[in-house]
């Protein structure tokens, strides 16, 4: 995140990489405020265009710099400005931004009490969940690259289900048979793989923070977002 601050070419590249990596959380939040997927994608692309064209994250408070928090706040500000612009166009006789205005006007004339479904995540919660999944995916990709560089891709692919929760009916005995080792060795290997995975998750989180002391706090937030 520090590399993305400022107006240098390297900073713009770093910011562009961050935006590409965290496209899905932004889209998920905007989709909750747009009537259809195409409108949401148009607004998401417009948001990132505005972000890349301006000062990026240079205005983030260095003492509280979390890329996740900055991004969510920037989206809300962008949508608020877009709604204001839409309303000004409407009052002036211009064409309104249907993708935003449609969400602020209800066509339901029912007088029945509307009760929110507590099982449905809020836009903020969905944003955080998508962010958490992106962090896990990037850490998992780094772990795969490490094993590929060490010539152990088959080893990693065999044990990966115990990282992703996809082990299902797979047994560690079966994995041991595939790898040609005993079951005890597989148990140790899975433990080490999980520990390294956690290290890479924390490293990924640290890259989006200014203060390294916030890593554990952000990790707790990630786990909560996935719960």
C-alpha positions in Angstrom: 0.0 0.0 0.0 2.9 2.4 0.7 4.2 1.9 -2.8 0.8 3.0 -4.1 1.0 6.4 -2.5 2.0 9.4 -4.5 2.0 10.3 -8.2 5.1 8.5 -9.5 4.9 5.9 -12.3 5.7 3.1 -9.8 3.0 4.4 -7.4 0.4 4.3 -10.2 1.4 0.8 -11.2 1.2 -0.3 -7.5 -2.3 1.3 -7.2 -3.4 -0.3 -10.4 -2.3 -3.7 -9.1 -4.2 -3.2 -5.9 -7.4 -2.1 -7.7 -7.2 -5.1 -10.0 -6.8 -7.5 -7.1 -9.7 -6.0 -5.1 -12.1 -5.5 -8.0 -14.6 -8.2 -6.7 -15.3 -6.6 -3.3 -15.9 -3.2 -5.0 -18.2 -4.8 -7.6 -20.1 -6.7 -4.9 -20.8 -3.5 -2.9 -21.8 -1.5 -6.0 -24.0 -4.4 -7.2 -26.1 -4.0 -4.1 -26.9 -0.4 -5.2 -27.6 -1.1 -8.9 -30.6 -2.7 -10.5 -28.6 -5.1 -12.7 -25.2 -6.5 -13.3 -24.3 -4.5 -16.4 -25.0 -1.2 -14.6 -23.0 -2.4 -11.6 -20.0 -3.2 -13.8 -20.2 0.2 -15.6 -20.2 1.9 -12.2 -17.4 -0.2 -10.9 -15.2 0.6 -13.9 -16.1 4.3 -13.5 -15.1 4.2 -9.9 -11.7 2.7 -10.6 -11.2 5.2 -13.4 -11.8 8.0 -11.0 -9.5 6.4 -8.4 -6.6 5.9 -10.8 -7.0 9.3 -12.4 -6.7 11.2 -9.1 -4.3 11.0 -6.2 -5.1 7.4 -5.4 -4.5 6.6 -1.7 -2.2 9.5 -1.0 -4.8 11.0 1.3 -5.1 8.0 3.5 -4.2 8.8 7.1 -0.8 7.1 7.6 -1.7 6.4 11.2 -4.9 4.5 10.2 -4.2 3.4 6.7 -6.1 0.3 5.8 -6.6 -0.2 2.1 -9.9 -2.1 2.9 -11.3 0.8 4.9 -10.1 3.4 2.4 -11.6 1.5 -0.5 -15.0 1.0 1.1 -15.1 4.7 2.1 -14.1 5.8 -1.4 -16.9 3.6 -2.9 -19.6 5.2 -0.6 -18.3 8.7 -1.4 -18.4 7.9 -5.2 -21.9 6.5 -5.1 -23.1 9.5 -3.1 -21.6 11.9 -5.6 -23.2 9.9 -8.4 -26.6 10.1 -6.8 -26.3 13.9 -6.3 -25.2 14.3 -9.9 -28.2 12.2 -11.0 -30.6 14.3 -9.1 -29.2 17.5 -10.5 -29.6 16.2 -14.0 -33.2 15.2 -13.2 -34.1 18.6 -11.8 -32.5 20.2 -14.9 -34.3 18.1 -17.4 -31.3 15.9 -18.3 -31.1 12.2 -18.3 -30.8 10.6 -14.9 -28.5 7.8 -13.9 -31.1 5.0 -13.9 -28.8 2.6 -12.2 -28.7 4.6 -9.0 -32.0 6.4 -9.1 -34.0 3.2 -9.6 -32.7 1.9 -6.3 -33.8 4.9 -4.4 -37.4 4.8 -5.6 -39.7 1.9 -4.6 -42.5 0.8 -6.9 -44.0 -1.3 -4.2 -47.3 0.4 -3.0 -47.8 -2.2 -0.3 -48.5 -0.9 3.2 -47.3 -4.1 4.9 -44.5 -3.8 7.4 -41.2 -4.6 5.7 -38.9 -6.6 7.9 -35.3 -7.1 6.8 -34.0 -10.6 6.4 -31.2 -10.9 9.0 -29.8 -13.8 7.0 -29.0 -11.6 4.0 -25.6 -9.9 4.5 -25.5 -6.2 4.3 -23.5 -4.5 1.5 -20.7 -3.8 4.0 -20.6 -7.4 5.1 -20.5 -8.7 1.5 -17.7 -6.3 0.7 -15.7 -7.6 3.7 -16.4 -11.2 2.8 -15.2 -10.7 -0.8 -12.2 -8.9 0.5 -11.4 -11.8 2.8 -11.8 -14.3 0.0 -9.4 -12.3 -2.2 -6.8 -12.2 0.6 -7.1 -16.0 1.0 -6.9 -16.6 -2.7 -3.8 -14.4 -3.2 -2.1 -16.2 -0.2 -3.0 -19.6 -1.6 -1.6 -18.6 -5.0 1.7 -17.5 -3.4 1.9 -20.8 -1.6 1.4 -22.7 -4.9 4.1 -20.7 -6.5 6.5 -21.5 -3.7 5.9 -25.2 -4.1 6.2 -24.9 -7.9 9.5 -23.2 -7.5 10.7 -26.0 -5.3 9.4 -28.7 -7.7 6.7 -29.8 -5.3 3.5 -28.9 -7.2 2.1 -32.4 -6.9 2.8 -32.4 -3.2 0.9 -29.1 -2.8 -2.0 -30.1 -5.0 -2.4 -33.3 -3.0 -2.6 -31.6 0.4 -4.3 -28.3 -0.7 -7.8 -29.7 0.1 -6.9 -29.5 3.8 -6.2 -25.8 3.4 -9.4 -25.0 1.5 -11.8 -27.2 3.4 -12.5 -29.3 0.4 -11.0 -32.5 1.8 -14.5 -34.0 2.0 -14.2 -37.8 2.0 -10.5 -37.7 1.3 -8.4 -39.4 3.9 -4.9 -38.6 5.0 -4.1 -42.2 4.5 -5.1 -41.8 0.8 -2.9 -38.7 0.5 0.0 -40.6 2.1 -0.4 -43.4 -0.5 -0.4 -40.9 -3.3 2.8 -39.2 -2.0 4.5 -42.4 -1.1 4.9 -41.5 2.6 3.4 -42.7 5.9 0.3 -41.1 7.4 2.3 -39.5 10.2 4.4 -37.6 7.7 1.2 -36.3 6.0 -0.2 -35.0 9.3 3.1 -33.1 9.9 3.1 -31.8 6.3 -0.5 -30.5 6.6 0.4 -28.8 9.9 3.4 -27.1 8.3 1.4 -26.2 5.2 -1.3 -24.6 7.3 1.2 -22.6 9.3 2.9 -21.3 6.1 -0.5 -20.5 4.7 -1.3 -18.4 7.8 2.0 -16.6 7.4 1.3 -15.7 3.8 -2.2 -14.5 4.7 -0.7 -12.2 7.3 1.9 -11.0 4.7 -0.9 -10.3 2.2 -2.8 -8.3 4.9 0.4 -6.4 5.8 0.8 -5.2 2.3 -2.5 -3.3 2.6 -1.7 -1.7 5.9 0.6 1.2 6.9 1.1 0.0 10.5 2.3 -3.6 10.8 0.9 -3.7 14.4 -2.6 -3.8 12.8 -2.0 -7.2 11.1 -3.5 -9.3 13.9 -6.4 -7.0 14.3 -7.1 -7.2 10.5 -6.7 -10.9 10.5 -9.4 -11.2 13.2 -11.6 -9.0 11.0 -11.0 -11.4 8.1 -12.0 -14.4 10.1 -15.1 -12.7 11.3 -16.0 -11.7 7.8 -15.9 -15.4 6.8 -17.8 -16.7 9.8 
